[in-house]
Amino acid sequence: MINFIKGIDIKLLLHINEKFKHDVLDRIMPRITSLGNGGIIWIIIALLFVLNGKTRTLGEMIISALILTTILGEGIIKHVIRRSRPFFNEIEDKLLIVKPITYSFPSGHTSSSFAAAGILYSMQSRLAVLAFILAAVIAFSRVYLNVHYPTDVFMGIILGLFCAHLVVYAFNESFISDLNILAAYLVHQ
């Protein structure tokens, strides 16, 4: 099964490289992918929300989702799976960006992008559609630049949306109420 998935991954990666490669995209995609470096674009957006009293909680939720995706994706999953990046095995083209040093699965750029977009969508922000478009373009840039397989990006999307869901749940008043009840119970025991 794993060899079947890897075969599909390689075919998709090669297809993207054959059909989408263009000098203009070769100049644009490194810039787009750099927006996701360290989740910087999403951190900036979150901080802008935090600085505005009306949207402070939204900013805190985005930051929380980014932290959660980093812990799960970069801190745990990548070190358990330990998948090499495409350029180590199949793609020999010159990379258009600095060679990433971490493992490939899942895509951190993608998971952080979709975590932030998922928070904005869940909180019914008018920026949600734009955030999803940017997240999708950042995700595509990772495959275009040969630093991720398509399944790395797909699982990054799932991880990001899952983390967004967890954060929305954690910020939900009923969750906080449940924690207060549990704390009161434990104190009185």
Backbone as CSV, one residue per row, in Angstrom:
resi,resn,N_x,N_y,N_z,CA_x,CA_y,CA_z,C_x,C_y,C_z
1,MET,0.818,-1.198,0.000,0.000,0.000,0.000,0.864,1.265,0.000
2,ILE,1.918,1.267,0.832,2.785,2.436,0.905,3.486,2.667,-0.439
3,ASN,3.921,1.596,-1.086,4.566,1.751,-2.390,3.587,2.286,-3.433
4,PHE,2.315,1.889,-3.331,1.282,2.374,-4.248,1.093,3.884,-4.067
5,ILE,0.985,4.325,-2.819,0.816,5.752,-2.526,2.048,6.534,-2.975
6,LYS,3.232,5.990,-2.702,4.460,6.665,-3.117,4.526,6.773,-4.643
7,GLY,4.072,5.730,-5.339,4.045,5.761,-6.797,3.134,6.861,-7.324
8,ILE,1.967,6.993,-6.707,1.032,8.055,-7.105,1.644,9.421,-6.800
9,ASP,2.267,9.544,-5.633,2.929,10.793,-5.247,3.956,11.225,-6.291
10,ILE,4.788,10.294,-6.694,5.844,10.600,-7.656,5.245,10.977,-9.011
11,LYS,4.216,10.240,-9.436,3.564,10.561,-10.712,2.943,11.956,-10.680
12,LEU,2.253,12.292,-9.593,1.656,13.627,-9.469,2.726,14.712,-9.447
13,LEU,3.789,14.467,-8.705,4.873,15.438,-8.609,5.500,15.680,-9.987
14,LEU,5.762,14.617,-10.710,6.338,14.745,-12.051,5.362,15.423,-13.004
15,HIS,4.076,15.099,-12.872,3.050,15.720,-13.723,3.014,17.236,-13.501
16,ILE,3.041,17.638,-12.241,3.041,19.068,-11.917,4.282,19.733,-12.501
17,ASN,5.420,19.058,-12.384,6.651,19.631,-12.922,6.640,19.718,-14.441
18,GLU,5.967,18.800,-15.106,5.891,18.826,-16.568,4.864,19.838,-17.067
19,LYS,3.717,19.913,-16.423,2.602,20.724,-16.929,2.601,22.169,-16.442
20,PHE,3.132,22.422,-15.266,3.018,23.759,-14.693,4.313,24.561,-14.710
21,LYS,5.437,23.934,-14.953,6.718,24.654,-14.928,6.703,25.796,-15.926
22,HIS,7.068,26.991,-15.434,7.112,28.177,-16.280,8.059,29.184,-15.623
23,ASP,8.753,29.954,-16.431,9.702,30.937,-15.901,9.041,31.928,-14.943
24,VAL,7.827,32.349,-15.269,7.114,33.305,-14.402,6.828,32.660,-13.046
25,LEU,6.321,31.426,-13.062,6.048,30.726,-11.801,7.333,30.423,-11.037
26,ASP,8.419,30.186,-11.757,9.712,29.963,-11.099,10.149,31.187,-10.301
27,ARG,9.722,32.362,-10.692,10.042,33.582,-9.954,9.025,33.868,-8.848
28,ILE,7.757,33.511,-9.087,6.688,33.829,-8.141,6.614,32.831,-6.978
29,MET,6.733,31.552,-7.282,6.520,30.526,-6.248,7.478,30.616,-5.061
30,PRO,8.762,30.937,-5.258,9.610,31.096,-4.069,9.131,32.228,-3.155
31,ARG,8.588,33.282,-3.741,8.073,34.390,-2.926,6.814,33.974,-2.173
32,ILE,5.955,33.238,-2.869,4.721,32.776,-2.226,5.048,31.827,-1.083
33,THR,5.943,30.880,-1.336,6.274,29.906,-0.295,6.924,30.586,0.897
34,SER,7.673,31.685,0.657,8.335,32.382,1.764,7.334,33.018,2.725
35,LEU,6.117,33.295,2.243,5.080,33.817,3.139,4.749,32.815,4.241
36,GLY,4.918,31.533,3.932,4.631,30.492,4.912,5.816,30.093,5.765
37,ASN,7.009,30.625,5.488,8.192,30.277,6.285,7.952,30.622,7.745
38,GLY,7.994,29.623,8.595,7.760,29.846,10.014,6.362,30.355,10.326
39,GLY,5.443,30.234,9.363,4.086,30.728,9.550,4.025,32.247,9.638
40,ILE,5.035,32.932,9.094,5.194,34.377,9.312,3.976,35.191,8.902
41,ILE,3.383,34.913,7.755,2.224,35.708,7.321,1.062,35.538,8.295
42,TRP,0.897,34.316,8.807,-0.208,34.041,9.726,0.065,34.632,11.109
43,ILE,1.326,34.666,11.514,1.685,35.296,12.785,1.421,36.794,12.713
44,ILE,1.806,37.415,11.601,1.562,38.856,11.431,0.064,39.147,11.488
45,ILE,-0.717,38.349,10.767,-2.174,38.539,10.771,-2.733,38.357,12.181
46,ALA,-2.268,37.316,12.869,-2.753,37.060,14.231,-2.400,38.220,15.154
47,LEU,-1.192,38.745,15.047,-0.786,39.859,15.905,-1.610,41.113,15.623
48,LEU,-1.944,41.337,14.364,-2.821,42.474,14.032,-4.189,42.303,14.693
49,PHE,-4.692,41.072,14.705,-5.966,40.812,15.386,-5.829,41.015,16.890
50,VAL,-4.726,40.546,17.471,-4.519,40.670,18.916,-4.452,42.139,19.329
51,LEU,-3.845,42.975,18.504,-3.711,44.395,18.827,-5.030,45.154,18.787
52,ASN,-6.025,44.588,18.108,-7.354,45.201,18.047,-8.214,44.528,19.110
53,GLY,-8.696,45.300,20.052,-9.471,44.740,21.156,-10.662,43.904,20.719
54,LYS,-11.310,44.285,19.626,-12.495,43.564,19.162,-12.161,42.197,18.575
55,THR,-10.948,42.036,18.092,-10.577,40.772,17.428,-9.468,40.040,18.179
56,ARG,-9.222,40.441,19.406,-8.128,39.842,20.195,-8.254,38.325,20.291
57,THR,-9.425,37.839,20.602,-9.623,36.395,20.756,-9.333,35.661,19.443
58,LEU,-9.740,36.234,18.344,-9.470,35.623,17.039,-7.958,35.484,16.819
59,GLY,-7.218,36.529,17.139,-5.758,36.472,17.032,-5.155,35.420,17.944
60,GLU,-5.664,35.344,19.171,-5.186,34.330,20.120,-5.485,32.921,19.612
61,MET,-6.629,32.754,18.964,-6.990,31.442,18.422,-6.054,31.043,17.283
62,ILE,-5.721,31.997,16.421,-4.802,31.692,15.316,-3.429,31.317,15.872
63,ILE,-2.945,32.088,16.836,-1.649,31.774,17.440,-1.683,30.397,18.089
64,SER,-2.751,30.079,18.786,-2.891,28.767,19.421,-2.877,27.651,18.384
65,ALA,-3.581,27.848,17.275,-3.617,26.837,16.211,-2.240,26.664,15.583
66,LEU,-1.505,27.759,15.410,-0.151,27.673,14.853,0.779,26.907,15.801
67,ILE,0.660,27.177,17.076,1.482,26.463,18.064,1.144,24.975,18.045
68,LEU,-0.143,24.662,18.011,-0.568,23.257,18.011,-0.079,22.524,16.758
69,THR,-0.187,23.152,15.591,0.288,22.487,14.367,1.799,22.299,14.403
70,THR,2.506,23.241,14.991,3.964,23.112,15.092,4.337,21.953,16.012
71,ILE,3.666,21.869,17.139,3.962,20.775,18.078,3.654,19.425,17.444
72,LEU,2.456,19.301,16.872,2.059,18.008,16.295,2.820,17.675,15.012
73,GLY,2.889,18.635,14.086,3.498,18.367,12.781,5.008,18.341,12.816
74,GLU,5.596,19.464,13.219,7.057,19.584,13.214,7.705,18.833,14.370
75,GLY,7.062,18.869,15.529,7.666,18.271,16.714,7.474,16.776,16.852
76,ILE,6.338,16.261,16.370,6.045,14.836,16.576,5.975,14.063,15.264
77,ILE,5.005,14.391,14.411,4.727,13.567,13.227,5.945,13.462,12.307
78,LYS,6.595,14.577,12.023,7.762,14.525,11.119,8.850,13.591,11.653
79,HIS,9.027,13.562,12.971,10.085,12.737,13.550,9.680,11.277,13.714
80,VAL,8.392,11.018,13.672,7.917,9.630,13.692,7.958,9.048,12.282
81,ILE,7.447,9.789,11.304,7.377,9.312,9.915,8.750,9.350,9.246
82,ARG,9.490,10.432,9.423,10.847,10.604,8.894,10.931,10.425,7.374
83,ARG,10.023,11.029,6.661,9.992,10.914,5.203,10.968,11.903,4.565
84,SER,11.810,11.403,3.698,12.734,12.263,2.961,11.960,13.147,2.003
85,ARG,12.531,14.270,1.694,11.906,15.182,0.741,12.125,14.677,-0.682
86,PRO,11.264,15.110,-1.612,11.352,14.616,-2.990,12.716,14.828,-3.647
87,PHE,13.363,15.935,-3.358,14.620,16.215,-4.037,15.736,15.282,-3.594
88,PHE,15.555,14.577,-2.486,16.551,13.601,-2.057,16.487,12.327,-2.887
89,ASN,15.325,12.039,-3.454,15.141,10.760,-4.128,14.907,10.870,-5.630
90,GLU,13.838,11.530,-6.027,13.394,11.448,-7.414,13.692,12.674,-8.264
91,ILE,13.610,13.844,-7.699,13.721,15.068,-8.489,15.148,15.591,-8.399
92,GLU,15.771,15.771,-9.527,17.163,16.213,-9.529,17.320,17.634,-10.038
93,ASP,16.206,18.298,-10.328,16.272,19.683,-10.784,16.892,20.545,-9.698
94,LYS,17.458,21.630,-10.107,17.994,22.594,-9.153,16.832,23.216,-8.377
95,LEU,16.941,23.236,-7.069,15.890,23.841,-6.255,15.907,25.352,-6.416
96,LEU,14.719,25.944,-6.373,14.587,27.392,-6.512,14.606,28.103,-5.162
97,ILE,14.632,27.320,-4.085,14.689,27.878,-2.736,15.789,27.165,-1.960
98,VAL,16.097,27.665,-0.795,17.084,27.019,0.060,16.565,25.638,0.455
99,LYS,17.429,24.653,0.402,17.048,23.281,0.702,16.569,23.154,2.159
100,PRO,15.299,22.746,2.365,14.807,22.547,3.734,15.578,21.417,4.423
101,ILE,15.762,21.548,5.725,16.552,20.550,6.449,15.690,19.577,7.260
102,THR,14.395,19.856,7.368,13.527,18.966,8.139,12.940,17.891,7.235
103,TYR,12.235,16.953,7.852,11.567,15.905,7.094,10.394,16.483,6.312
104,SER,9.831,15.656,5.439,8.836,16.118,4.484,7.386,16.000,4.947
105,PHE,7.056,15.001,5.726,5.654,14.668,6.018,5.284,15.012,7.446
106,PRO,4.258,15.846,7.627,3.433,16.597,6.695,4.058,17.961,6.406
107,SER,3.489,18.688,5.462,3.983,20.016,5.118,3.617,21.014,6.215
108,GLY,4.633,21.586,6.842,4.404,22.581,7.885,3.819,23.876,7.344
109,HIS,4.295,24.296,6.159,3.734,25.492,5.531,2.234,25.319,5.320
110,THR,1.864,24.134,4.842,0.459,23.869,4.541,-0.373,23.761,5.811
111,SER,0.130,23.027,6.802,-0.670,22.847,8.023,-0.885,24.171,8.747
112,SER,0.146,25.005,8.827,-0.054,26.294,9.502,-1.000,27.191,8.702
113,SER,-0.879,27.150,7.378,-1.760,27.978,6.541,-3.219,27.572,6.679
114,PHE,-3.482,26.268,6.660,-4.864,25.811,6.767,-5.385,25.900,8.196
115,ALA,-4.503,25.856,9.181,-4.945,26.070,10.562,-5.462,27.496,10.719
116,ALA,-4.698,28.460,10.217,-5.122,29.861,10.311,-6.397,30.110,9.500
117,ALA,-6.429,29.587,8.280,-7.622,29.760,7.445,-8.832,29.084,8.091
118,GLY,-8.625,27.931,8.700,-9.715,27.216,9.376,-10.276,28.000,10.550
119,ILE,-9.402,28.661,11.285,-9.866,29.509,12.399,-10.699,30.665,11.847
120,LEU,-10.192,31.321,10.823,-10.925,32.452,10.245,-12.289,32.016,9.723
121,TYR,-12.346,30.847,9.100,-13.618,30.327,8.595,-14.564,29.997,9.758
122,SER,-14.055,29.317,10.760,-14.895,28.912,11.899,-15.466,30.106,12.648
123,MET,-14.703,31.186,12.653,-15.144,32.381,13.359,-15.872,33.353,12.432
124,GLN,-16.189,32.873,11.231,-16.976,33.620,10.244,-16.347,34.967,9.884
125,SER,-15.036,34.958,9.759,-14.329,36.165,9.348,-14.508,36.392,7.853
126,ARG,-14.625,37.658,7.481,-14.723,38.004,6.058,-13.425,37.686,5.317
127,LEU,-12.360,37.474,6.039,-11.063,37.172,5.424,-10.871,35.682,5.139
128,ALA,-11.840,34.862,5.515,-11.670,33.410,5.394,-11.422,32.961,3.959
129,VAL,-12.172,33.474,3.011,-12.004,33.051,1.616,-10.610,33.414,1.121
130,LEU,-10.177,34.641,1.405,-8.825,35.050,1.001,-7.764,34.198,1.684
131,ALA,-7.992,33.870,2.951,-7.037,33.036,3.685,-6.945,31.638,3.076
132,PHE,-8.080,31.074,2.689,-8.053,29.749,2.049,-7.372,29.795,0.685
133,ILE,-7.579,30.868,-0.051,-6.902,31.000,-1.354,-5.390,31.087,-1.144
134,LEU,-4.960,31.927,-0.206,-3.529,32.042,0.078,-2.970,30.716,0.588
135,ALA,-3.704,30.055,1.469,-3.255,28.756,1.995,-3.083,27.743,0.862
136,ALA,-4.023,27.718,-0.061,-3.949,26.774,-1.182,-2.766,27.083,-2.093
137,VAL,-2.505,28.362,-2.333,-1.382,28.741,-3.196,-0.057,28.415,-2.502
138,ILE,0.032,28.660,-1.209,1.240,28.290,-0.461,1.436,26.778,-0.524
139,ALA,0.365,26.020,-0.325,0.449,24.555,-0.380,0.928,24.092,-1.759
140,PHE,0.345,24.650,-2.825,0.758,24.275,-4.172,2.227,24.619,-4.415
141,SER,2.665,25.754,-3.868,4.059,26.170,-4.073,5.038,25.138,-3.521
142,ARG,4.659,24.448,-2.467,5.553,23.454,-1.857,5.786,22.274,-2.794
143,VAL,4.745,21.864,-3.510,4.898,20.783,-4.491,5.605,21.318,-5.732
144,TYR,5.211,22.486,-6.184,5.823,23.090,-7.370,7.340,23.220,-7.193
145,LEU,7.771,23.571,-5.989,9.187,23.788,-5.706,9.938,22.503,-5.363
146,ASN,9.260,21.366,-5.467,9.869,20.047,-5.241,10.386,19.823,-3.823
147,VAL,9.739,20.435,-2.845,10.156,20.208,-1.466,9.138,19.383,-0.682
148,HIS,8.004,19.068,-1.320,6.994,18.195,-0.711,6.327,17.349,-1.765
149,TYR,5.951,16.159,-1.347,5.095,15.301,-2.163,3.652,15.781,-2.000
150,PRO,2.784,15.469,-2.952,1.373,15.853,-2.805,0.727,15.332,-1.517
151,THR,1.058,14.111,-1.086,0.442,13.609,0.152,0.936,14.360,1.386
152,ASP,2.146,14.919,1.333,2.624,15.763,2.445,1.711,16.978,2.592
153,VAL,1.360,17.554,1.442,0.495,18.733,1.424,-0.931,18.352,1.834
154,PHE,-1.426,17.243,1.305,-2.774,16.783,1.655,-2.893,16.556,3.163
155,MET,-1.914,15.890,3.736,-1.967,15.645,5.187,-1.740,16.931,5.978
156,GLY,-0.989,17.882,5.401,-0.847,19.191,6.032,-2.184,19.919,6.110
157,ILE,-2.981,19.789,5.044,-4.325,20.388,5.050,-5.167,19.765,6.156
158,ILE,-5.165,18.448,6.224,-5.958,17.751,7.248,-5.488,18.126,8.654
159,LEU,-4.171,18.123,8.872,-3.638,18.480,10.188,-4.015,19.911,10.561
160,GLY,-3.865,20.837,9.620,-4.188,22.237,9.900,-5.647,22.437,10.257
161,LEU,-6.534,21.831,9.484,-7.967,21.968,9.767,-8.348,21.272,11.074
162,PHE,-7.713,20.135,11.359,-7.950,19.434,12.626,-7.528,20.312,13.809
163,CYS,-6.349,20.927,13.703,-5.875,21.797,14.785,-6.776,23.016,14.945
164,ALA,-7.248,23.570,13.831,-8.182,24.691,13.913,-9.444,24.272,14.660
165,HIS,-9.955,23.084,14.329,-11.156,22.577,14.995,-10.915,22.416,16.502
166,LEU,-9.769,21.860,16.877,-9.459,21.676,18.299,-9.380,23.016,19.035
167,VAL,-8.769,23.985,18.399,-8.634,25.303,19.030,-9.992,25.982,19.173
168,VAL,-10.819,25.903,18.158,-12.163,26.487,18.251,-12.921,25.822,19.393
169,TYR,-12.816,24.506,19.497,-13.470,23.783,20.590,-12.921,24.238,21.946
170,ALA,-11.591,24.367,22.035,-10.967,24.756,23.305,-11.362,26.172,23.723
171,PHE,-11.583,27.052,22.767,-11.971,28.427,23.081,-13.475,28.565,23.310
172,ASN,-14.204,27.496,23.024,-15.647,27.497,23.193,-15.971,27.626,24.676
173,GLU,-16.974,28.407,24.996,-17.341,28.644,26.392,-17.713,27.368,27.132
174,SER,-18.348,26.412,26.462,-18.733,25.176,27.154,-17.493,24.367,27.530
175,PHE,-16.442,24.418,26.716,-15.203,23.723,27.055,-14.579,24.350,28.297
176,ILE,-14.521,25.681,28.344,-13.968,26.389,29.500,-14.806,26.074,30.733
177,SER,-16.117,26.048,30.573,-17.007,25.717,31.680,-16.746,24.302,32.183
178,ASP,-16.567,23.360,31.246,-16.264,21.974,31.628,-14.955,21.897,32.408
179,LEU,-13.940,22.673,31.987,-12.661,22.683,32.707,-12.833,23.256,34.110
180,ASN,-13.644,24.303,34.254,-13.886,24.894,35.571,-14.601,23.913,36.492
181,ILE,-15.565,23.187,35.954,-16.284,22.171,36.743,-15.322,21.073,37.178
182,LEU,-14.477,20.612,36.241,-13.501,19.577,36.550,-12.517,20.063,37.616
183,ALA,-12.047,21.292,37.485,-11.106,21.848,38.458,-11.756,21.950,39.837
184,ALA,-12.995,22.418,39.881,-13.698,22.527,41.163,-13.884,21.150,41.788
185,TYR,-14.209,20.167,40.985,-14.380,18.792,41.471,-13.068,18.271,42.060
186,LEU,-11.968,18.485,41.340,-10.669,17.986,41.798,-10.211,18.687,43.068
187,VAL,-10.523,19.977,43.203,-10.131,20.729,44.396,-10.887,20.220,45.624
188,HIS,-12.151,19.858,45.444,-12.970,19.429,46.580,-12.804,17.960,46.914
189,GLN,-12.006,17.241,46.207,-11.792,15.814,46.507,-10.726,15.612,47.537
